[in-house]
Amino acid sequence: MPDVVVEVDAAHLARSVAEALVARLAAAQAVHGTASVVLTGGGIGTAVLEEVADVAAEPVRETVDWAAVDVWWGDDRFVPAADDERNEKAARRALLDVVGVPAARVHAMPASDGEFAEPEDAAAWYADELAAAAGDGRALPRFDVLLLGMGPEGHVASIFPGTPAARDERPVVAVRDCPKPPPTRVSLGFSAINAAEEVWLLVSGEAKAPAVAAALAEGTDPVQLPAAGVRGVRATRWLLDRAAAGKLPAPPG
């Protein structure tokens, strides 16, 4: 069963997730020597990264060696690299450039003005990057924590309800004709998302409450509500503000 944590509002949610993420990355480094995180975009995702930068600067916190953190993305928009729609751009500004993650450990999804003209080629390249980092003939490296947002219709990464990506078994997929602009994207698929040690879904706002409740209900079809198909190998955590949790059943007692 997934863990569900509810904070009073989006600001408290961002802070608590940031503190938990710093602790989790530090713990991973204590075991493996390195840590890996898969980032998400959106308002709450970027707010978390800004808070991580603040938490990382506090001397009383667990210490993360940012030179030994591999950074991946769950999805990104296939637009020019300088476009404000890029999740990569927001993450660099909010955290990566602040804490000094080395360029070699920042594994961005290709932009549309780079080497690849088509998102399918960009997706294939990113799948190769994942496999190269994994080594030993495996398709995916270790993901200690994979962060996801969720849309009001239940999409995660760029897997939208009823679309080909929701049925695609490849680790990385191209997304065209996305129902939310911009229409062309590159996304991890379910097979890669669900290979993460821990998946954390960060959701805020009343508009998303019905989808949260549906995703956490038994028997929901992940093709029609992709958030219902997400689960980590060791843990799945739904990290919500009170508004996003508003349609969940009241706990017994």
C-alpha positions in Angstrom: 0.0 0.0 0.0 1.3 3.5 -0.7 2.1 5.9 2.1 -0.1 9.1 2.1 1.2 12.2 3.8 -0.9 15.3 4.1 0.5 18.8 4.8 -1.5 21.9 5.5 -0.7 23.8 2.3 1.6 23.8 -0.7 4.3 25.8 1.0 4.5 23.3 3.9 4.4 20.5 1.4 7.3 21.8 -0.6 9.4 22.3 2.6 8.7 18.8 4.0 9.4 17.1 0.7 12.7 19.0 0.4 13.8 18.0 3.9 12.8 14.3 3.2 14.6 14.4 -0.2 17.9 15.7 1.3 17.7 13.0 4.0 17.0 10.3 1.4 19.8 11.3 -0.9 22.3 11.5 2.0 21.2 8.0 3.1 21.7 6.6 -0.4 25.2 8.1 -0.5 26.0 6.5 2.8 25.2 3.1 1.3 26.2 3.4 -2.3 28.6 6.4 -2.4 26.4 8.1 -4.9 22.7 9.0 -5.1 20.3 9.4 -8.0 17.1 11.4 -8.4 14.6 11.7 -11.2 13.1 15.2 -11.3 9.7 16.5 -12.2 8.6 20.0 -13.3 5.5 22.0 -12.6 4.8 24.5 -9.8 5.1 22.1 -6.8 8.1 20.3 -8.4 10.1 23.5 -8.9 9.0 24.8 -5.4 10.5 21.6 -3.9 13.8 22.2 -5.7 14.0 25.8 -4.4 13.4 24.5 -0.9 16.1 21.8 -1.4 18.6 24.5 -2.2 17.7 26.2 1.1 17.8 23.0 3.1 21.1 22.0 1.6 22.6 25.3 2.9 21.7 24.6 6.5 24.6 23.2 8.5 22.4 21.2 10.8 21.0 19.1 8.0 22.2 15.8 6.6 25.0 16.5 4.1 24.6 15.6 0.5 27.6 15.5 -1.7 26.1 17.1 -4.8 29.2 16.1 -6.9 28.0 12.5 -6.4 24.3 12.9 -7.3 23.0 11.8 -10.7 20.1 13.8 -12.0 17.6 12.5 -14.5 14.2 13.7 -15.6 10.8 12.0 -15.8 9.8 14.1 -18.8 10.6 17.3 -20.6 9.1 19.4 -23.3 10.6 19.0 -26.8 11.1 22.7 -27.2 14.3 24.8 -27.6 16.8 24.6 -24.6 16.2 28.2 -23.7 12.4 27.9 -23.6 10.9 28.6 -20.2 8.7 25.5 -20.7 11.7 23.3 -20.2 11.8 21.4 -17.0 15.5 21.3 -17.3 15.8 25.1 -17.3 13.6 25.5 -14.2 15.6 22.8 -12.3 19.0 24.3 -13.2 17.8 27.7 -12.0 16.1 26.4 -8.8 18.7 23.9 -7.6 21.3 22.4 -9.9 23.3 25.5 -10.6 22.9 26.6 -7.0 24.4 23.5 -5.4 26.9 22.8 -8.2 25.9 19.4 -9.6 28.6 18.5 -12.1 27.6 18.7 -15.8 28.5 15.1 -16.4 25.9 14.0 -13.8 23.1 16.1 -15.2 21.3 13.9 -17.7 18.9 16.2 -19.4 16.4 15.0 -22.1 17.3 16.5 -25.5 15.8 19.8 -26.6 14.3 20.4 -30.0 17.2 22.7 -31.1 19.8 20.1 -30.3 21.1 17.0 -32.1 17.7 15.5 -32.8 14.9 16.9 -35.0 12.3 14.3 -33.9 11.2 13.4 -30.4 11.4 9.7 -31.3 15.1 10.0 -31.9 15.5 12.0 -28.7 13.6 9.3 -26.7 15.8 6.5 -28.2 18.9 8.5 -27.3 17.7 9.0 -23.7 17.0 5.2 -23.4 20.6 4.6 -24.5 21.9 7.0 -21.9 20.0 5.2 -19.2 21.3 1.8 -20.3 24.9 3.2 -20.5 24.6 4.5 -17.0 23.2 1.2 -15.8 25.9 -1.1 -17.3 26.0 -4.9 -17.1 23.4 -5.1 -19.9 20.6 -3.6 -17.9 18.2 -1.1 -19.3 18.0 1.3 -16.3 20.4 2.6 -13.6 19.4 2.8 -9.9 16.9 5.5 -9.2 16.9 6.2 -5.5 13.9 8.6 -5.6 11.7 9.5 -8.6 9.6 12.6 -8.2 6.3 13.0 -10.1 3.6 15.6 -10.2 0.1 14.9 -11.3 -2.3 16.8 -13.5 -6.0 17.2 -12.6 -6.9 14.5 -15.1 -4.4 12.1 -13.6 -1.4 12.3 -15.9 2.1 11.7 -14.6 5.3 12.6 -16.4 3.9 13.1 -19.9 1.7 10.0 -19.8 -1.8 11.3 -20.4 -5.0 9.3 -20.0 -5.9 7.1 -23.0 -2.8 8.0 -25.0 -0.3 5.6 -26.7 2.2 6.4 -23.9 -0.1 4.9 -21.4 0.2 1.5 -23.2 3.8 1.8 -24.2 6.2 -0.7 -22.5 9.4 1.1 -23.5 11.4 2.9 -20.9 11.4 6.2 -22.8 8.7 7.3 -25.2 8.0 10.2 -27.5 4.8 12.0 -27.0 3.0 13.8 -29.8 -0.3 15.7 -29.8 -0.2 16.1 -26.1 -3.5 17.4 -24.8 -1.7 20.0 -22.7 0.7 22.4 -24.4 3.4 22.2 -25.6 2.2 19.2 -27.6 5.5 17.4 -28.2 7.5 15.8 -25.4 9.8 13.1 -24.2 8.8 11.0 -21.2 9.8 8.0 -19.2 7.3 5.2 -19.5 5.8 3.1 -16.8 8.5 0.5 -17.1 11.2 3.1 -16.1 9.1 4.9 -13.5 8.2 1.8 -11.7 11.8 0.6 -11.6 12.6 3.4 -9.1 13.4 2.4 -5.5 11.0 5.0 -4.3 8.3 7.0 -6.2 7.1 10.2 -4.6 4.0 11.8 -6.1 3.8 15.5 -5.2 0.3 16.9 -5.6 -1.3 20.2 -4.4 -4.5 22.0 -5.1 -8.2 21.3 -4.8 -8.6 20.8 -8.6 -6.5 17.6 -8.3 -8.4 16.1 -5.4 -10.8 13.9 -7.5 -7.9 12.4 -9.4 -6.0 11.7 -6.2 -8.9 9.8 -4.7 -9.5 7.9 -7.9 -5.8 7.0 -8.3 -5.7 5.6 -4.7 -8.9 3.6 -5.1 -8.6 -0.1 -5.9 -9.2 -1.2 -9.5 -8.6 2.1 -11.3 -7.4 1.5 -14.8 -3.9 3.2 -15.3 -4.5 3.6 -19.0 -7.4 5.9 -18.1 -5.8 7.4 -15.0 -2.0 7.0 -15.3 -1.3 8.0 -11.7 -3.0 4.8 -10.6 -0.3 2.8 -12.4 2.7 4.3 -10.6 4.5 2.4 -7.8 8.1 2.2 -6.5 10.0 -1.0 -5.9 10.4 -0.3 -2.2 8.0 2.5 -1.5 5.3 4.7 -3.1 4.6 7.9 -1.3 1.7 10.3 -2.1 2.7 13.7 -0.7 -0.3 16.0 -0.7 -1.5 19.3 0.6 -4.8 19.4 2.4 -6.7 20.6 -0.7 -5.4 17.8 -2.9 -6.4 15.3 -0.1 -9.9 16.7 0.1 -11.7 13.8 -1.6 -9.9 11.0 0.2 -12.0 8.9 2.5 -11.8 9.9 6.2 -9.6 7.5 8.2 -11.5 5.1 10.4 -12.2 6.3 14.0 
